[in-house]
């Protein structure tokens, strides 16, 4: 099998992982904003995620020389290593549930802030656990100041969301009188879900004017304007107007806790720090652990999303397996996102096995990539207040510093 041995290759794996893991959330967010049900998207996503793990196992897990300590993938499958397999399974379940929760959090909190908060929680908890599990091969005097920077980023991330939510509300409440329906203003009507033309509401697909400048019609509303947010609300699958920001923050925190534990579980599966394997049985190699890890993630995602088809959360419309099969619009993008996530996770584990999983948590820099996509693709933070911009820049600067410090703490596993 292919083994990452040098520190340089390990860092290369982390950088590639960062690019993959920072991009797939943007694709899922894009599909939700176009109206595709998240249950449909996640079923496609998780299937592709499993296929990525199978490709990695039967390619990188089979190339090169197979030894007793580092057997290839197919050689290790029949071995008596179930204690480690169960730990890999636990990690897969945690990651899948965490990813599922973030898909809903994207709608309520926004792509950028969701990624920053979940990644920061993952580093604060996960990196600390991995440091001790890896027998302290990373430099503590460098590692933990980086963890502290991530903790500060969590606080700044929550502040950015609160400030941006206040900006959006102020824009919506400034809608002129011609956008009212009867005696209720348009914002109140949206909060009640009354978005049909029969009820006298303004259809935002082609706005009458820029609701902030009140100019002549120019087509679609500009990003960051009140009209833009009204258009988005009518298109998207998850309706967020009128919902408490606490719902989004709760989902985000839950996702962060799940995501903070999957890497330590995978670390235990591949390094057997608890000495659970029978004597003479080699430790799970990364590719075998990742295979079981991905199967478990697929199965739990399959069960949960089939349930959510018929019993949806957060006010989504009810669907069915037949509707999912017939919903091909956006399926290619969802599958692509699943492959990105699968290969990104695989690369993270390959780098972590070589340089320490605590250092590999530096791939949680993915919010830097996600924030780029959020601003470029979705117009997040356009025309926001100065306070929001200051908080956003401060958050990102702190995040960059944290990642650089974590990278500098990289060690080398013997």
Wavefront OBJ file of the C-alpha trace (Angstrom):
o trace
v 0.000 0.000 0.000
v 1.018 3.618 -0.423
v 2.408 5.105 2.801
v 2.934 8.839 3.412
v 6.228 9.013 5.280
v 7.768 12.456 4.853
v 6.576 15.610 6.572
v 6.463 17.445 3.227
v 4.121 14.874 1.683
v 1.953 14.954 4.773
v 1.579 18.729 4.475
v 0.837 18.303 0.762
v -1.999 15.918 1.647
v -3.345 18.469 4.137
v -3.320 21.274 1.557
v -5.184 19.146 -1.009
v -7.597 18.073 1.714
v -8.187 21.705 2.621
v -9.181 22.562 -0.950
v -11.595 19.619 -1.170
v -13.166 20.001 2.272
v -13.552 23.757 1.868
v -15.421 23.471 -1.437
v -18.085 20.796 -0.991
v -20.166 22.822 1.511
v -20.497 25.587 -1.086
v -22.012 23.125 -3.566
v -24.568 21.847 -1.054
v -25.459 25.424 -0.130
v -25.876 26.315 -3.800
v -28.305 23.430 -4.348
v -30.387 24.327 -1.282
v -30.603 27.934 -2.427
v -31.872 26.719 -5.796
v -34.691 24.880 -4.058
v -33.446 21.279 -4.006
v -34.487 19.440 -0.869
v -31.496 18.736 1.395
v -32.700 15.147 1.911
v -32.338 14.508 -1.828
v -28.964 16.228 -1.988
v -27.509 14.386 0.995
v -28.541 10.958 -0.314
v -26.572 11.649 -3.510
v -23.732 13.204 -1.524
v -23.271 10.336 0.898
v -23.399 7.713 -1.871
v -20.562 9.460 -3.715
v -18.663 9.775 -0.427
v -18.721 5.991 -0.024
v -17.633 5.471 -3.641
v -14.636 7.749 -3.026
v -13.548 5.584 -0.084
v -13.874 2.429 -2.196
v -11.757 3.966 -4.960
v -9.064 4.997 -2.451
v -9.048 1.559 -0.776
v -8.674 -0.417 -4.010
v -6.087 1.945 -5.499
v -3.761 3.497 -2.893
v -4.561 0.687 -0.463
v -3.301 -1.926 -2.929
v -0.259 -0.326 -4.579
v 3.243 -0.967 -3.280
v 4.615 -3.650 -1.018
v 2.476 -5.362 1.604
v 4.219 -6.120 4.921
v 3.078 -7.540 8.247
v 2.939 -4.099 9.878
v 1.470 -2.361 6.816
v -0.669 -4.940 4.971
v -2.562 -3.901 1.882
v -6.310 -3.353 2.010
v -7.569 -6.761 0.843
v -5.044 -8.617 3.013
v -6.286 -6.867 6.161
v -10.019 -7.270 5.570
v -10.349 -10.831 6.992
v -8.115 -10.188 10.035
v -9.457 -10.230 13.598
v -9.421 -6.459 14.129
v -13.024 -5.758 15.118
v -12.221 -3.549 18.145
v -10.480 -1.093 15.831
v -13.169 -1.508 13.175
v -15.835 -0.487 15.682
v -13.885 2.674 16.520
v -13.659 3.499 12.801
v -17.408 2.895 12.529
v -18.052 5.277 15.432
v -15.959 7.930 13.699
v -17.904 7.492 10.476
v -21.236 7.881 12.255
v -20.055 11.053 13.997
v -18.799 12.610 10.758
v -21.962 11.743 8.843
v -24.282 13.148 11.511
v -22.098 16.257 11.777
v -22.138 16.827 8.015
v -25.903 16.296 7.922
v -26.404 18.887 10.654
v -24.172 21.421 8.911
v -26.290 21.162 5.763
v -29.237 22.583 7.710
v -27.031 25.047 9.578
v -25.828 26.551 6.270
v -29.337 27.855 5.605
v -29.828 29.435 9.034
v -26.369 30.767 9.835
v -24.724 31.102 6.430
v -21.912 29.142 4.823
v -18.988 31.172 6.168
v -19.973 31.398 9.832
v -21.187 27.785 10.000
v -17.840 26.537 8.754
v -15.851 28.772 11.097
v -17.793 27.785 14.211
v -17.860 24.045 13.485
v -14.203 24.003 12.450
v -13.170 25.942 15.524
v -15.017 23.617 17.878
v -13.479 20.676 16.048
v -9.995 22.045 16.616
v -10.531 23.061 20.247
v -11.839 19.626 21.259
v -10.489 17.285 18.578
v -6.952 18.635 18.431
v -6.572 18.474 22.206
v -7.688 14.840 22.249
v -5.472 13.940 19.287
v -2.439 15.552 20.912
v -2.628 13.204 23.882
v -3.635 10.185 21.782
v -0.598 10.727 19.519
v 1.728 10.560 22.535
v 2.475 14.286 22.285
v 4.450 14.092 19.022
v 3.305 17.625 18.203
v 4.946 20.624 19.888
v 2.646 21.679 22.717
v 4.156 25.153 23.062
v 3.133 25.824 19.438
v 0.003 23.696 19.158
v -2.049 25.046 22.048
v -1.644 28.761 21.239
v -3.102 27.792 17.856
v -6.009 26.072 19.605
v -6.543 29.268 21.619
v -6.767 31.262 18.377
v -9.461 28.912 17.134
v -11.414 29.424 20.339
v -11.326 33.184 19.783
v -12.523 32.558 16.220
v -15.614 30.795 17.620
v -16.558 33.899 19.601
v -15.936 36.182 16.634
v -17.932 33.848 14.375
v -20.981 34.079 16.615
v -20.621 37.873 16.694
v -20.405 38.041 12.887
v -23.607 36.031 12.545
v -25.478 38.168 15.051
v -24.338 41.401 13.387
v -25.111 40.172 9.875
v -28.559 38.939 10.923
v -29.312 42.402 12.322
v -28.176 43.954 9.029
v -30.499 41.702 7.011
v -33.451 42.399 9.282
v -32.880 46.156 8.987
v -32.826 45.900 5.183
v -36.050 43.907 5.085
v -37.843 46.260 7.456
v -36.891 49.187 5.213
v -38.989 47.865 2.325
v -41.169 50.682 0.885
v -44.937 50.753 1.245
v -45.646 49.400 -2.251
v -44.225 46.049 -1.135
v -46.873 45.608 1.542
v -49.770 43.211 1.219
v -52.933 44.596 2.735
v -52.262 45.959 6.178
v -49.211 43.745 6.807
v -45.750 44.674 5.654
v -43.983 42.277 3.360
v -41.467 41.138 5.961
v -44.225 40.053 8.308
v -45.966 38.201 5.480
v -42.770 36.371 4.567
v -42.334 35.349 8.197
v -45.731 33.672 8.035
v -44.794 31.821 4.851
v -47.297 33.657 2.624
v -45.289 33.673 -0.584
v -47.904 32.991 -3.270
v -49.080 35.598 -5.798
v -52.705 34.849 -5.033
v -52.255 36.477 -1.627
v -51.176 39.752 -3.163
v -47.512 39.512 -2.358
v -44.747 40.878 -4.493
v -43.093 38.169 -6.587
v -39.355 38.795 -6.292
v -38.135 36.718 -9.231
v -38.022 39.939 -11.266
v -38.053 42.787 -8.828
v -39.904 46.002 -9.621
v -36.997 48.061 -8.394
v -33.943 47.926 -6.269
v -35.739 48.154 -2.934
v -32.928 50.123 -1.371
v -32.314 52.672 -4.131
v -35.888 52.516 -5.568
v -34.598 52.847 -9.113
v -36.220 51.571 -12.294
v -36.398 47.803 -12.888
v -33.022 46.276 -13.648
v -33.789 42.526 -13.453
v -32.570 40.538 -10.513
v -31.888 42.319 -7.249
v -28.287 43.115 -6.417
v -26.517 40.946 -3.863
v -26.891 42.255 -0.351
v -30.075 44.250 -0.980
v -33.439 43.549 0.625
v -34.752 42.377 -2.738
v -31.902 39.875 -2.963
v -32.852 38.287 0.356
v -36.530 38.186 -0.635
v -35.654 36.470 -3.927
v -33.483 33.981 -2.084
v -36.206 33.181 0.450
v -38.723 32.366 -2.259
v -36.338 30.083 -4.144
v -34.648 28.165 -1.361
v -35.769 24.837 0.085
v -35.353 25.827 3.761
v -37.310 28.949 4.709
v -35.426 30.962 7.310
v -37.324 34.265 7.605
v -38.871 34.637 11.026
v -36.809 31.817 12.534
v -34.771 32.503 15.660
v -31.020 32.719 15.126
v -30.714 30.407 18.122
v -32.019 27.526 15.973
v -29.115 27.950 13.574
v -26.558 28.360 16.327
v -27.833 25.271 18.174
v -27.601 23.142 15.013
v -24.129 24.549 14.346
v -22.887 23.779 17.862
v -24.299 20.237 17.678
v -22.544 19.713 14.340
v -19.290 21.052 15.779
v -19.360 18.609 18.691
v -19.961 15.638 16.354
v -17.196 16.760 14.001
v -14.761 17.280 16.873
v -14.907 13.599 17.848
v -14.649 11.746 14.528
v -10.890 12.348 14.089
v -9.924 11.080 17.593
v -12.058 7.988 16.943
v -10.228 7.381 13.663
v -6.911 7.958 15.433
v -7.770 5.243 17.955
v -8.824 2.910 15.157
v -5.509 3.197 13.292
v -3.067 3.398 16.215
v -4.752 1.215 18.900
v -3.699 3.386 21.835
v -6.095 1.457 24.075
v -4.456 -1.919 23.144
v -7.751 -3.535 22.171
v -6.412 -5.685 19.316
v -5.509 -9.358 19.926
v -1.795 -10.091 20.196
v -0.133 -10.496 16.817
v -2.831 -8.652 14.856
v -1.477 -5.574 13.017
v -3.091 -2.195 13.477
v -5.626 -1.021 10.943
v -4.008 0.812 8.060
v -5.564 4.124 7.027
v -7.265 2.680 3.939
v -8.972 -0.181 5.773
v -10.113 2.107 8.586
v -11.376 4.670 6.069
v -13.327 1.951 4.240
v -15.233 0.899 7.380
v -15.499 4.537 8.446
v -17.212 5.450 5.167
v -19.570 2.461 5.143
v -20.829 3.423 8.599
v -21.267 7.053 7.558
v -23.204 5.993 4.474
v -25.562 3.695 6.376
v -26.457 6.218 9.094
v -26.961 8.950 6.493
v -29.144 6.638 4.417
v -31.379 5.776 7.383
v -31.703 9.357 8.638
v -32.409 10.873 5.244
v -35.001 8.229 4.349
v -36.745 9.144 7.612
v -36.462 12.860 6.803
v -38.039 12.274 3.391
v -41.316 11.364 5.090
v -40.855 13.264 8.356
v -38.920 16.393 7.363
v -37.346 18.875 9.784
v -37.460 22.701 9.978
v -40.683 23.035 7.987
v -39.475 21.366 4.793
v -42.004 19.837 2.441
v -42.679 16.116 2.657
v -41.040 13.978 -0.001
v -40.765 10.289 -0.876
v -38.304 7.800 -2.305
v -40.033 8.051 -5.692
v -39.687 11.842 -5.722
v -36.035 11.535 -4.796
v -35.331 9.115 -7.657
v -37.091 11.443 -10.116
v -35.307 14.557 -8.814
v -32.289 14.561 -11.108
v -31.826 18.342 -11.174
v -28.590 19.108 -9.349
v -27.722 15.435 -8.791
v -24.430 15.735 -10.637
v -23.314 18.588 -8.380
v -24.341 16.673 -5.239
v -22.327 13.644 -6.396
v -19.329 15.868 -7.150
v -19.561 17.344 -3.632
v -19.606 13.839 -2.166
v -16.437 12.910 -4.041
v -14.738 16.094 -2.853
v -15.628 15.305 0.758
v -14.575 11.663 0.452
v -11.192 12.374 -1.089
v -10.677 15.306 1.289
v -11.235 13.120 4.344
v -8.981 10.402 2.947
v -6.146 12.868 2.366
v -6.589 14.301 5.871
v -6.208 10.851 7.424
v -3.188 10.005 5.251
v -1.446 13.203 6.359
v -2.491 12.721 9.986
v -1.084 9.208 10.152
v 2.298 10.583 9.099
v 2.511 13.940 10.908
v 0.066 13.501 13.772
v -3.697 13.927 13.741
v -3.444 17.066 15.863
v -1.491 18.785 13.076
v -3.843 17.336 10.448
v -6.661 19.257 12.099
v -5.130 22.269 10.348
v -7.365 21.278 7.412
v -10.099 22.906 9.467
v -8.870 26.007 7.640
v -11.650 25.018 5.242
v -13.716 28.070 6.336
v -11.186 30.202 4.472
v -12.157 28.410 1.261
v -15.851 28.346 2.190
v -15.884 32.052 2.989
v -14.397 32.758 -0.437
v -17.159 30.740 -2.108
v -19.788 32.300 0.166
v -18.821 35.810 -0.879
v -18.249 35.043 -4.579
v -21.188 32.696 -5.232
v -23.815 33.719 -2.689
v -23.219 37.394 -1.995
v -22.776 36.851 1.722
v -21.953 40.071 3.606
v -22.596 42.306 0.597
v -23.747 45.788 1.692
v -23.416 44.859 5.357
v -22.566 47.300 8.133
v -19.027 48.373 8.977
v -19.309 46.499 12.264
v -20.008 43.247 10.395
v -17.038 43.782 8.098
v -14.699 44.501 11.006
v -15.827 41.367 12.830
v -15.544 39.266 9.657
v -11.994 40.408 8.907
v -10.965 39.925 12.534
v -12.398 36.409 12.506
v -10.543 35.435 9.331
v -7.245 36.947 10.481
v -7.474 35.008 13.729
v -8.314 31.889 11.779
v -5.311 32.243 9.439
v -3.020 32.732 12.422
v -4.412 29.622 14.106
v -3.885 27.460 11.030
v -0.321 28.683 10.520
v 0.506 27.883 14.139
v -1.009 24.392 13.901
v 0.990 23.669 10.745
v 4.156 24.725 12.554
v 3.457 22.184 15.325
v 3.647 19.193 12.944
v 5.634 16.230 14.219
v 6.640 12.872 12.744
v 5.146 9.528 13.722
v 7.757 6.800 14.190
l 1 2 3 4 5 6 7 8 9 10 11 12 13 14 15 16 17 18 19 20 21 22 23 24 25 26 27 28 29 30 31 32 33 34 35 36 37 38 39 40 41 42 43 44 45 46 47 48 49 50 51 52 53 54 55 56 57 58 59 60 61 62 63 64 65 66 67 68 69 70 71 72 73 74 75 76 77 78 79 80 81 82 83 84 85 86 87 88 89 90 91 92 93 94 95 96 97 98 99 100 101 102 103 104 105 106 107 108 109 110 111 112 113 114 115 116 117 118 119 120 121 122 123 124 125 126 127 128 129 130 131 132 133 134 135 136 137 138 139 140 141 142 143 144 145 146 147 148 149 150 151 152 153 154 155 156 157 158 159 160 161 162 163 164 165 166 167 168 169 170 171 172 173 174 175 176 177 178 179 180 181 182 183 184 185 186 187 188 189 190 191 192 193 194 195 196 197 198 199 200 201 202 203 204 205 206 207 208 209 210 211 212 213 214 215 216 217 218 219 220 221 222 223 224 225 226 227 228 229 230 231 232 233 234 235 236 237 238 239 240 241 242 243 244 245 246 247 248 249 250 251 252 253 254 255 256 257 258 259 260 261 262 263 264 265 266 267 268 269 270 271 272 273 274 275 276 277 278 279 280 281 282 283 284 285 286 287 288 289 290 291 292 293 294 295 296 297 298 299 300 301 302 303 304 305 306 307 308 309 310 311 312 313 314 315 316 317 318 319 320 321 322 323 324 325 326 327 328 329 330 331 332 333 334 335 336 337 338 339 340 341 342 343 344 345 346 347 348 349 350 351 352 353 354 355 356 357 358 359 360 361 362 363 364 365 366 367 368 369 370 371 372 373 374 375 376 377 378 379 380 381 382 383 384 385 386 387 388 389 390 391 392 393 394 395 396 397 398 399 400 401 402 403 404 405 406 407 408 409 410 411 412 413 414
